Amino acid sequence: MRACSIIGVVLAGGLALASSSGADADSERLVISVGADALPAARLAMAGDAGFEVLAADDEVAVLSVDEAAIDALSEAMHAQHGRCGGFMVHDSLEEALAPAVVRPADGPPIDYRLDRPQVVRSVLPAIEAPQLLATIERLSGMKNRYYRSASGAEASIWLRDRWRSFTTRTDVTVELVDHGYAQRSVILTIPGTTRPDEVVVIGGHLDSIAPGGSNSQAPGADDDASGIATLTEVARVLLARDVRPARTLQFIAYAAEEVGLRGSLSIARDYRKRGVRVVGVLQLDMTNYQGSDRDIWLIDDHTDPAQNAFLGRLIDAYVGATWGTDRCGYACSDHAAWHRHGFPASMPFEARFRNHNRAIHTHNDTLERSDKNVSHAVKFAKLAAAFAIELTRAELGPSPAVAPPPPTPGAATGPAVWLAIAVAVLAFVASLAFALAFGRARVRRGGVAP
């Protein structure tokens, strides 16, 4: 937002915020920002909010005062009119909302985007398992909803924390919950860096789901965003199983409350900025399992980092073997925008061209049947995310031996290689038995005993 357009409008807006006599005195007011193109939709959605005010606006962004009780209606309006999940940001204060986005210093240390870990990447990618990814989507979408203020939303946080903890017994790997003041919490898994632990790479997705009705809604959210959480979960599982050791610290984050203003990711990004955490790259996985366009992966190029996006394109070409293009999704369309606002390089690879995204999201029809029951599309994103994690963290394979493959499932079909091994073993047994019989008869004859 340009400073010259703020000064006059903010003074009037600030007075309106303080003196809105029509607002419910007991209701909590929120300061939010939306894209200027979405302001008409926001006005319509907030028609029942007597305290609704436009506090500042220019041709890019509008800052509003809204009643928190009406935030779900705004979320649905952003989705219905603009296809954005979230589509707005909730700020701690008017001052924060009006502050310009943090710009990464041009003279800061450059980020090395070389691709020089092919051996590590190619040893990890074959370990990605579609059934594991599928199981996570099924578990999360089987919940009534994952709304940020619901009991099932809180349950999703606990379940995911425990799932991530089951991936390793390493004492240096941690999994923690982040409390934002509502039922659902964000979940962070941290693999500390070996030689550059103060530099952090983040791979994230949002844990919540939404449909009309809030806490009482049926919102499976299989694609939005159980698919993204399942994708990053499978990457975390495989990296830990293969004992990948990143030079930079690697974090996997499942954000709470994305659908109602990017609240979880904004809280975390704001905290990292205040503490001076050096985040060298952020990858957002929001919807990965619905192939709605002619290309496989679409790199969102607004509110993202151009250099990191180019890096992703090279990763796709080198390791994923998928087709890709670029597209735009608008203001605050997912959690990458929270990191971008705070000056961190962020990217979001998306499942389709934005205008062709899954139309069942934010309804009870956002199920696996609507997207991809084979999760073959999401596997492409898991390969990309794994390659991103390994190359950007400068990872190496650790000293632990490779994890043995799981035993065959009881009752499962036996492959040709297994049958061949059984046949060879039987033939060897028969040959040894024949030899033993022949040898025994020869000894009997030499001893003078009649056969």
C-alpha positions in Angstrom: 0.0 0.0 0.0 1.5 3.4 -1.0 2.0 5.8 1.9 0.6 8.8 0.0 -2.8 7.2 -0.3 -3.0 6.3 3.4 -2.6 9.6 5.2 -5.9 11.2 4.5 -8.0 8.1 4.5 -6.7 6.6 7.7 -7.5 9.6 9.8 -11.2 9.4 8.8 -11.2 5.7 9.1 -9.6 5.7 12.6 -12.3 8.1 13.8 -15.0 5.9 12.4 -13.5 2.9 14.2 -13.6 4.7 17.5 -17.1 6.1 17.1 -19.2 3.4 15.3 -22.3 3.6 17.4 -24.0 0.8 15.4 -21.5 -1.9 16.3 -22.2 -4.3 19.1 -20.1 -3.1 22.1 -19.4 -6.6 23.2 -18.2 -7.9 19.9 -14.5 -8.2 19.1 -13.4 -6.0 16.2 -10.7 -7.2 13.8 -8.4 -5.2 11.6 -8.0 -7.0 8.3 -6.6 -6.3 4.8 -8.0 -7.5 1.5 -7.1 -6.9 -2.1 -8.7 -3.7 -3.5 -10.3 -5.8 -6.2 -12.1 -7.8 -3.5 -13.5 -4.8 -1.6 -17.0 -4.9 -3.2 -17.3 -8.6 -2.2 -16.2 -7.7 1.3 -18.8 -4.9 1.6 -21.5 -7.3 0.5 -20.4 -10.1 2.9 -20.3 -7.6 5.8 -23.7 -6.1 5.1 -24.9 -7.3 8.5 -22.0 -5.8 10.4 -23.0 -2.3 11.6 -19.5 -1.5 12.6 -17.9 -2.3 9.2 -15.5 0.4 8.1 -12.9 1.0 5.4 -10.0 2.4 7.3 -7.6 2.9 4.4 -7.5 2.0 0.7 -5.6 2.4 -2.4 -5.7 0.7 -5.8 -4.0 -2.4 -4.4 -5.1 -3.1 -0.8 -7.9 -2.0 1.5 -7.7 -2.1 5.3 -11.0 -2.8 7.1 -12.6 -3.0 10.5 -14.9 -6.0 10.8 -16.7 -8.0 13.5 -15.0 -11.3 14.2 -18.4 -13.0 14.3 -18.8 -12.2 10.5 -15.3 -13.5 9.5 -16.7 -16.8 8.2 -19.0 -14.9 5.8 -16.1 -13.0 4.6 -14.1 -16.2 4.0 -16.9 -17.6 1.9 -17.2 -14.4 -0.1 -13.5 -14.4 -0.9 -13.8 -18.0 -2.0 -17.1 -17.6 -4.0 -16.2 -14.4 -5.7 -12.4 -14.6 -6.1 -11.5 -18.3 -5.6 -9.1 -17.3 -2.8 -8.7 -19.4 0.4 -8.4 -16.9 3.0 -8.2 -14.0 0.7 -7.5 -11.6 3.5 -5.1 -11.1 6.4 -6.0 -10.6 10.1 -3.6 -8.1 11.7 -2.7 -7.5 15.4 -3.3 -3.7 15.0 -4.1 -1.0 12.6 -0.5 0.1 12.6 0.6 -3.4 11.5 -2.0 -3.4 8.8 -0.8 -0.1 7.4 2.9 -0.9 7.6 4.4 -1.7 4.2 5.5 -5.3 3.5 9.1 -6.0 4.6 11.5 -6.0 1.6 14.4 -8.4 1.6 17.6 -6.3 1.6 19.1 -6.3 -1.9 22.6 -6.3 -0.4 21.9 -9.3 1.8 23.8 -12.6 1.4 22.6 -14.3 -1.8 20.8 -17.6 -1.6 22.6 -20.4 -3.4 20.1 -22.1 -5.8 22.6 -24.6 -7.4 21.4 -28.2 -8.0 24.2 -30.2 -6.6 22.6 -32.9 -4.5 21.3 -35.3 -7.3 22.6 -38.4 -5.5 20.7 -37.6 -2.3 17.5 -36.6 -4.2 17.5 -39.7 -6.4 18.0 -41.9 -3.4 15.0 -40.4 -1.6 12.4 -39.9 -4.3 11.7 -43.7 -4.9 10.9 -44.1 -1.2 7.8 -41.8 -1.6 4.8 -44.1 -1.2 1.3 -43.2 -2.6 -0.4 -45.4 0.0 1.1 -43.5 2.8 0.1 -40.2 1.3 -3.4 -41.5 0.7 -3.8 -42.8 4.3 -3.1 -39.3 5.6 -5.7 -37.7 3.4 -8.3 -40.3 4.4 -7.6 -39.8 8.1 -7.9 -36.0 8.0 -10.8 -35.9 5.6 -12.6 -38.5 7.7 -13.0 -35.9 10.5 -16.2 -33.9 10.6 -14.3 -30.7 9.9 -11.0 -29.1 10.9 -12.4 -25.7 11.6 -10.1 -23.6 13.7 -12.5 -23.2 16.6 -13.9 -26.8 16.6 -13.1 -29.8 18.7 -12.3 -31.8 15.6 -10.0 -28.9 14.5 -8.1 -29.3 17.8 -8.1 -33.1 17.3 -6.4 -32.7 13.9 -3.5 -30.9 15.6 -3.0 -33.6 18.2 -3.3 -36.4 15.7 -0.8 -34.8 13.3 1.7 -34.1 16.1 1.6 -37.7 17.2 1.9 -38.9 13.6 5.0 -36.8 13.0 6.5 -37.9 16.3 6.2 -41.6 15.2 8.6 -41.0 12.2 11.8 -41.1 14.2 13.4 -41.8 17.6 16.1 -39.2 17.0 16.3 -36.9 20.1 17.4 -33.9 18.1 14.2 -33.9 16.0 11.3 -32.1 17.7 7.6 -31.8 17.1 5.7 -29.0 18.9 2.3 -27.4 19.0 1.9 -23.6 18.7 -1.0 -22.0 20.6 -2.6 -19.1 18.9 -5.4 -18.6 21.4 -8.1 -20.8 19.8 -8.8 -24.5 19.7 -6.7 -25.5 16.8 -2.9 -25.2 17.0 -0.2 -25.1 14.4 2.2 -28.0 14.4 6.0 -27.7 13.7 8.5 -30.5 13.1 12.1 -29.4 13.2 15.2 -31.2 11.9 18.1 -29.2 13.0 20.8 -28.2 10.6 24.2 -29.8 10.9 26.5 -26.9 9.9 24.2 -24.0 9.3 21.5 -24.4 11.9 20.7 -20.6 12.1 19.4 -20.7 8.5 15.9 -22.2 8.2 13.9 -23.7 5.3 10.2 -24.1 5.8 7.7 -26.4 4.0 4.1 -25.8 5.1 0.4 -26.2 4.4 -2.7 -25.4 6.3 -4.4 -27.8 8.6 -7.9 -26.3 8.9 -10.9 -26.8 6.6 -14.1 -24.8 6.3 -17.6 -25.0 4.9 -20.7 -22.9 5.6 -21.7 -23.6 9.2 -18.4 -23.2 11.0 -17.9 -25.6 13.8 -21.0 -27.5 12.9 -20.2 -27.9 9.2 -19.3 -31.0 7.3 -16.0 -30.0 5.8 -13.8 -33.0 4.8 -11.3 -30.7 3.0 -9.7 -33.7 1.2 -8.1 -31.4 -1.3 -8.1 -28.2 0.6 -5.8 -28.9 2.4 -5.6 -32.4 3.6 -3.7 -33.1 0.3 -1.1 -30.5 1.1 -0.7 -31.7 4.7 -0.4 -35.3 3.4 2.2 -34.3 0.9 4.5 -32.5 3.3 3.9 -35.4 5.9 5.1 -37.9 3.4 8.2 -35.9 2.6 9.0 -35.6 6.3 8.5 -39.4 6.8 10.8 -40.3 3.9 13.6 -37.8 4.8 13.7 -39.1 8.4 13.4 -42.8 7.2 16.4 -42.3 4.9 18.3 -40.4 7.6 18.8 -37.3 5.5 20.9 -34.7 7.4 20.3 -31.1 6.3 23.0 -28.5 6.7 20.3 -25.9 7.2 17.5 -26.4 9.7 14.4 -27.8 8.0 10.9 -27.2 9.4 7.6 -28.7 8.4 4.7 -26.5 9.5 0.9 -27.3 9.5 -0.7 -23.9 10.0 -3.9 -23.4 11.9 -6.7 -21.0 10.8 -5.6 -20.2 7.2 -9.2 -20.1 6.0 -10.0 -17.2 8.3 -7.2 -14.7 7.5 -3.9 -16.7 7.4 -3.9 -16.3 11.1 -1.5 -19.2 12.0 1.1 -18.4 9.4 1.0 -14.7 10.1 1.6 -15.3 13.7 4.5 -17.6 13.0 6.1 -15.4 10.3 5.6 -12.3 12.5 7.4 -14.0 15.4 10.3 -15.2 13.2 10.8 -11.7 11.9 10.8 -10.2 15.4 13.3 -12.8 16.6 15.5 -12.3 13.6 15.2 -15.9 12.4 16.9 -16.2 9.0 14.4 -18.0 6.8 16.1 -18.7 3.4 13.1 -20.3 1.8 9.4 -21.1 2.2 7.4 -23.6 0.2 3.6 -23.6 0.6 1.6 -26.8 -0.3 -2.1 -25.8 -0.5 -4.1 -28.2 -2.7 -2.0 -30.8 -4.5 -4.3 -33.6 -5.6 -6.7 -32.2 -8.3 -5.4 -32.0 -11.8 -7.7 -29.5 -13.4 -5.4 -28.1 -16.2 -3.3 -29.3 -19.1 0.0 -28.9 -17.1 0.9 -30.7 -13.8 2.3 -27.9 -11.6 1.5 -24.2 -11.7 3.9 -21.8 -9.9 2.1 -18.9 -8.4 4.0 -15.7 -9.4 2.3 -13.0 -7.3 3.3 -12.4 -3.7 6.1 -14.9 -4.2 9.9 -14.7 -4.8 10.9 -14.8 -8.5 14.4 -16.3 -7.9 13.0 -19.1 -5.8 10.2 -19.7 -8.3 12.9 -20.2 -11.0 14.6 -22.6 -8.7 11.4 -24.6 -8.4 11.1 -24.8 -12.2 14.6 -26.2 -12.4 13.8 -28.8 -9.7 10.7 -29.9 -11.6 12.7 -30.3 -14.8 15.6 -32.1 -13.1 13.8 -34.4 -10.7 10.0 -34.6 -11.1 9.6 -34.8 -14.9 6.3 -33.0 -14.8 5.0 -30.2 -16.9 4.6 -26.7 -15.4 3.6 -23.2 -15.9 3.0 -19.9 -14.0 -0.2 -18.3 -12.8 -1.6 -15.8 -10.3 -4.0 -16.2 -7.4 -4.4 -12.7 -5.9 -4.1 -11.1 -2.5 -3.5 -13.4 0.5 -4.7 -16.5 -1.3 -2.7 -18.8 1.0 0.0 -18.9 3.7 2.9 -18.1 1.4 1.6 -14.5 1.4 2.1 -14.2 5.2 5.8 -15.1 4.8 6.2 -12.8 1.7 4.7 -9.9 3.7 7.3 -10.3 6.3 10.2 -10.3 3.8 10.9 -14.1 3.5 11.3 -15.7 0.0 8.2 -17.8 -0.5 6.7 -19.9 -3.3 3.5 -21.9 -3.9 3.2 -24.6 -6.5 -0.5 -25.2 -7.2 -2.4 -28.2 -8.6 -4.0 -26.4 -11.5 -4.3 -23.1 -13.3 -6.1 -21.0 -10.7 -9.2 -20.5 -12.7 -9.4 -24.3 -13.1 -9.0 -25.2 -9.4 -11.2 -27.8 -7.6 -14.7 -26.2 -7.3 -15.8 -28.6 -4.6 -13.6 -27.0 -1.9 -15.3 -25.2 1.0 -18.2 -27.7 0.7 -19.1 -31.2 2.0 -18.1 -32.5 -1.5 -14.4 -31.9 -1.1 -13.7 -35.6 -1.0 -11.0 -37.9 -2.5 -13.6 -39.0 -5.1 -13.7 -35.4 -6.3 -9.9 -35.1 -6.6 -7.7 -38.2 -7.2 -8.2 -41.5 -5.3 -4.9 -42.7 -6.6 -3.1 -39.6 -5.3 -0.9 -39.7 -8.4 -1.1 -35.9 -8.8 -0.1 -35.3 -5.2 2.9 -37.6 -5.6 4.4 -35.1 -8.1 4.3 -32.4 -5.4 5.8 -34.7 -2.9 8.8 -35.3 -5.2 9.1 -31.5 -5.8 9.0 -30.7 -2.1 11.5 -33.4 -1.2 13.9 -32.1 -3.9 13.4 -28.6 -2.6 14.1 -29.6 0.9 17.3 -31.5 0.0 18.8 -29.0 -2.4 18.0 -25.9 -0.5 19.1 -27.2 2.9 22.3 -28.7 1.3 21.4 -32.1 2.7 23.5 -35.3 2.9 22.6 -38.9 3.7 23.4 -39.7 7.3 25.3 -42.7 8.7 22.3 -44.8 9.6 21.6 -47.8 7.3 18.8 -47.6 4.9 15.4 -48.7 6.3 14.5 -52.2 5.4 11.4 -52.5 3.2 8.2 -53.5 5.1 7.2 -57.2 5.1 4.6 -58.2 2.5 1.0 -57.6 3.5 -0.7 -60.9 4.5 -2.9 -62.2 1.7 -1.3 -59.9 -0.8 -0.5 -61.1 -4.3 3.1 -62.5 -4.6 5.3 -61.1 -7.3 7.2 -63.0 -10.0 10.5 -62.5 -8.2 9.2 -64.2 -5.1 7.9 -67.2 -7.0 11.3 -67.6 -8.8 13.1 -67.6 -5.4 10.7 -70.2 -4.1 11.2 -72.4 -7.2 15.0 -72.2 -6.9 14.8 -73.1 -3.2 12.6 -76.2 -3.9 15.0 -77.4 -6.7 18.0 -77.0 -4.4 16.2 -79.0 -1.7 15.3 -81.8 -4.1 18.9 -81.9 -5.4 20.4 -82.1 -1.9 18.0 -84.8 -0.9 18.9 -86.9 -4.0 22.5 -86.5 -3.3 22.1 -87.6 0.3 20.3 -90.8 -0.7 22.9 -91.7 -3.3 25.7 -91.1 -0.9 24.0 -93.2 1.8 23.6 -96.2 -0.6 27.3 -96.0 -1.6 28.4 -96.2 2.0 26.2 -99.2 2.6 27.7 -101.1 -0.4 31.3 -100.4 0.8 30.5 -101.8 4.2 29.4 -105.2 2.8 25.9 -104.8 3.9 23.2 -105.8 1.4 21.2 -102.8 0.2 
